[in-house]
Amino acid sequence: MGQQADYLACHGDFLAERTEDSFSLRLFAWGDFYAEVWRIQDEEQILFIHLFQQPAGLVAYLDSIRLPEVF
């Protein structure tokens, strides 16, 4: 999972970050997939990476998504 998270950080587009209970979640877009990287708050270890394609998975992020600027 560490290599997958590194790949997302280098090649994916970071969109948003949020907390849920005691978890820190970071949302990335890559191709036609979205990926949530789950960690316990204030810890580096990744618990899991949730991949999805359905826009319904973005609802919790709608207020905080930052789209990349296009020049």
Secondary structure in CASP SS format (residue, H / E / C, confidence):
PFRMAT SS
TARGET T0000
AUTHOR 0000-0000-0000
METHOD secondary structure of the structure
MODEL  1
M C 1.00
G H 1.00
Q H 1.00
Q H 1.00
A H 1.00
D H 1.00
Y H 1.00
L H 1.00
A H 1.00
C H 1.00
H H 1.00
G C 1.00
D E 1.00
F E 1.00
L E 1.00
A E 1.00
E E 1.00
R E 1.00
T E 1.00
E E 1.00
D C 1.00
S C 1.00
F E 1.00
S E 1.00
L E 1.00
R E 1.00
L E 1.00
F E 1.00
A E 1.00
W E 1.00
G C 1.00
D C 1.00
F E 1.00
Y E 1.00
A E 1.00
E E 1.00
V E 1.00
W E 1.00
R E 1.00
I E 1.00
Q C 1.00
D C 1.00
E C 1.00
E C 1.00
Q C 1.00
I E 1.00
L E 1.00
F E 1.00
I E 1.00
H E 1.00
L E 1.00
F E 1.00
Q C 1.00
Q C 1.00
P H 1.00
A H 1.00
G H 1.00
L H 1.00
V H 1.00
A H 1.00
Y H 1.00
L C 1.00
D C 1.00
S C 1.00
I C 1.00
R C 1.00
L C 1.00
P C 1.00
E C 1.00
V C 1.00
F C 1.00
END
